[in-house]
């Protein structure tokens, strides 16, 4: 049986950048500002309900814009879309976001570093909304 006390966690691949965050839309909507690297690398954002069901995915091939905002809201929310936001109704008030980026050449340290720069541009924040 595996145990956190004695088992090691493997390191991430040298060609990957992963961002993981938990969200809670119980009281306020949550904005995720995404930046898709404009270079030819795999990129995706996946959203999971608290029970681990995947309910939303977009990747570098399906993203309409290279920068966009996802606004996560609970069922029954009256939040009004602003600008080009994409409103995503989450099936559970709490969940997780996972962003993955993979370099096309794992030996190109500059490319991997650029992915890290794009990773730092992703922001998750709560929104103070008069109507929720």
N, C-alpha and C positions, 0 to 999 in steps of 0.2 A: 504494500500500500504506500502511495506517495505521501510525503509529509513535508511541510514547509520548514520544519526544524532540521531536517537532514538532507533534503533534496535541493539541488541548485536549479536556478531558473536559467534557461539558455539565453544567451545574448541575441539581440536582434541581428538579422543579416546585415552585412556591411553595406549592401546596396539599398537598404530600406530605411524609411523614416516613418514612424508611427505616432499618431497623436490620439490619446484616449482621454475622454472626459465624461463625467456624469452630469446629467441635467435634471432639473425639477421645475415643472411648470405649474405647480399647485397654486401659487400665489401670483406669479407674473409670467408673461411670455419670455422665451429665451431666444436671443438672436445668435446665429452662427455666421460669421463673416468668412467666406471661403475665397481662397485665391488658388486657382488652378495654374500650376506652372506652365508658362508658355513654351516650354521645351518638350521634346518628344519623350515623355516619361509617363508611366502608368500613375494615375492618381485617382482616388475614390474617397467619398465620404459615405459612411453607412450609419444608420440610426437603428438602435435596438430598444425595444420595450424592456421594462424591468424584468420580465420573465424570459428575456433573451431572444424573443421573436424579432426578426429583422423586418422593419416596415418601410424603409426608405433607403435608396441607393442612387447615387449619381457618380459618374466617373468622367475622366478627361475626354472621352469620346461623346458622351451624352450631355455634358454641361453646355448650355446655350451660350453662356458668357464665361470669360476667364475669371471674373470676379462677380460674386453674387452673395445675397443674404438669404439664409433660411430663417424663418421665424417659427419656432415651435410653440404650439398652443394646445391647451387641454380641450377635450370634447366640450362643445357648447359655448366656447369662447366667443365673445363679441368683438374681438380684436379686428381692427380695420387695416387692411393692407396699405402700405405706404410705398410709393414708387415701384421699383422692380422686385420687391421682396417676394419670396415664395413662401406661402403659409403652409405649414405642415401640421396637421392635427395628429397628436401622438395618442396611441391607444392606452397608455398608462401615464400617470403624472410624472413618474420618474423613469429615467432610461439612461442609455449611454450612446456616445458618439465615438466613432472610430474613423480616423483618416489615415489612409495608406498612400505612400509614394515609393516608387521603385525606380532607381537609376538604371539607365540602359546599359551603362558600363560600370560595374562595381569597382573597377580598378582606377577609375577617373575620380580622384579625390576632390577635384574642383566641382565636378557635376554633383557629387554627393553633398558637398558643402552648399551648393546653390539650392538643392532641395531643402536643406536645413533652413536656409533663409526664407524660402516660401512657407515652410512649416511655421515659422515664427509670426507670419502674417495672419494666420488663422486666429480668430477671436471668438470667444463665447461669452455672452453677457446677458444679464436680465434686462428687460425693457420696462421702464416705468410708463405704464399706459393708463390713461384716464378710464378707458373702457376695456374690461377684461372679463 
